[in-house]
Amino acid sequence: MIGQLLPLAIAGALSSVPIAAVLTLLLGGRGLGPAVLFAVGSVTGVFVVTVAATALLGRVLVVDLPATASPGLGLGECLLGVVSVVAAGVVFRRPAAAGPSRTSALLTAAVGTVRPAVALAVGAVLALRPKALLLASGVGIVLAPAELPAVPSTVLVGASTLLMTATVTGPIVFALVGGEPARADLERFRAWLRHNSRAVTVVVLVLVGAVLVGDGLGRL
């Protein structure tokens, strides 16, 4: 189970939009406060959405189904995986741009001007992005058939959430420890992300698709 959850969590950590948003907040000259609130919202949102996806899939898809060898569940995973790979193909075939997508650029620019309390809400709302919902569904479809007790299931969701959001909390810790000298490194990272966001998105979607299809085929 850990082997199934780990690639999904890593894929979540590589999502470029929340990373770009937290970097914008950190480098906006407004201190750590807004970035910390954004991270709290992001962690909370991802956790709540993943718990909800696990509970929903447990009720809808895996009622009275064994954790292994359940064709219906396997087909569901394969379908999600194919959707993810197709989305990766669409992103890959999209004409290359010199920077991030218009939506991503507008979002990160808006984040840089919001009040701290709004940054908290934005962090939570980003957990409702289509890619984030796909990842939450992937985690849920792995956990739901296992029918774990509440505490172990919550621990696994919590661990997955912390890993998924490590690239949001990590820059904050780096800025806190590194102080002003860390700013130059964060600026370089933001510039790299701005020019490679499409490649990152394609890698994430392909990784998620491969994990879901592979796990789904194992259940057929």
N, C-alpha and C positions, 0 to 999 in steps of 0.2 A: 504493500500500500504506500509506503514511504517513497518507493521508486516511482510510483505513478504520480504522487503529489508533487515531488520535487521539481520535475520539468515544468509543470504548470505554474508553480510558485516562481521559478526563475523567469518564465515568460512574463508573468505579471510584473516582476521587478524591472524588466526591460521596456516597459511601456513608456514612450517618450513624452507624452503630454504632461503627466504629473511631475516628471523630472524637470521639464522645461519650466513648469509653473513655480516649483519650489526654488529653482535657480533664479528666476525673475524676482521673486520675493527677497531672496538672500542678497541679491546684487542691486536692489532698488534703493539702498541707502536708508531704509526704515528700521534697521535693527533686526534682531532675530525673532521678535514677537510674532509678526504676521506669518513668517515661515513655520514657526512652531505650531501655531494654531491651524495652519493649513495641513501640516503633518498629522495633527491629532484628528482633524476631520477626515483625512484620507484613510488613516488606520481604522477609525471607527466605521467609516462607510464600507470599506472592503470587508471588514469582519461581519457587519450586519448583513450585507448582501450575500456573502458566502454562507452564513448560517441559514438565511432565508432560502437560498437555492438548495441547500442540502435537505432542509425540512420539506420543501415543496416536492423535490424529486423523490424523496422517501415516501411521500404520500401518493404521488401520481404515477411514477414509473416502476417502482420496485416493491409494490405491495405483494407479499407472499412469494416473491421471487428469491431464489438463492443468490448468494453473493457472486457465484461463478456460474458459468454455463447458462446464462439467461439471454436467449436470442433477442428478445425485445429490447432489453437494456443495451445489448451489444450493437444492435442496429441504431439505437438512439445515439450512442457514442460515435459510431461511424458517420452518421449524418452530421453531427456537430463538427467532426473532424474535417469532413469534405467541405462544409461551409467555410471553415477557417482557411483551408488551403485555397479555395476559390477566391476568398477575399484577399489572400496574399498575392494571387495572380493578378487580380484587378489593380492592387496597389503597385505591383511591379511594372505593369504595362502602362500605368499612368505616366504621362510625359514628365520627365525629370525637371525639377525646379532648383533654382540656386539656393533656396532656403527651405524652411518648413512650409507646410501647407497653409493656405489662407486661414482656415479655421483654427489651426494650432497657433498661428501667429497672432490672430485676433484674441484668442483665449488668453495666451500668456501675457499679452499687452494689457488686457483688462485686469488680470489678476494683479499686475503690478501697481494698480491704482486703487484697489478696493480697501475698505477699512478692515482692521484685524478680525472683527467678528464675522465679516463676510468671507474672509479667507477661510475660516473654519467651515462655513457652509459650502464653499466651492470645493474644498477638499473632499467633503462627503459626497457631493453631487457627482464628482468625477468617477465615483464608483459605479455610476449608472451608465457609463459609456458602453457602447455595444461590445467592444473588445473586453472590457472589464466584466460585463455580464457573461460573456462566453467563457472566460476563465473561471468565474464563480460557478457556472454550470458544470464545467469540467471537474472542479474539486468536488462539487456536490454529487456528481454521478459516480465518483470514485468512493466517496464516503457513505452515501445512502445505502447501498446494498449490504455493507458490512454490519449495519444495525448495531453500532457500538453504543455502550452506555453514554449518558450525557457528558460526563466529565472527560473521558478519553476523546470523544468526538470534538468537544470544545477545545481541548488542548491541541488537537491536530489542526483545527480551523485557525486557532490563534497562532500557532507556529507558521502555518502557511501565510497568514495575513502579515506577520512580521517580516517574512522573507519577501513577499510581494511588494511591501512598502519600504524595504531597506534602502532603495535608491531615492526615496523621498526623505527618510530620516537620516541617511548617511551623510549627505551634503551639509545638513544642519550640524551634526556632530563634528564634521570636518571643519566647518567654519568656526564653531565654538572652541575647538581645540587649537586650530591653527591661527586664529585671530586675523588681523589685517593681511598678513602675507598669504593667507589661503585664498584671498579674493582673486588673485591673478590666476591661480589654478582653476578656480570655479569659472572664471571668465573663459579660459581656454576650453574647459569641458562644455560650456554652453555653446561656444562657437562650433565645436566638433559635432555636438548633437544637432545643431541647426542645419548642418550640411549633410548629416547622415541619418536623419530621422526616418526617411523612407526605407532605407536598408534595415534599420532596427525594427520597424514595423513588419516588414516582410519576414524577417527571421523569427520574430515572435509568433506570427500567425502560422508559419510552417511548422514550428516546434509544437505549438498547441495542436495543430491538425494531426501531426505524426503521432503524438502521444495518445490522442483520443481514438484515432483509427486503429492503432496497434492494440490498445486495451479493448476496444470494441470487438475486433476480430478474435481476441482471446476468449470472449464470452460467447461467441457463436457456437 
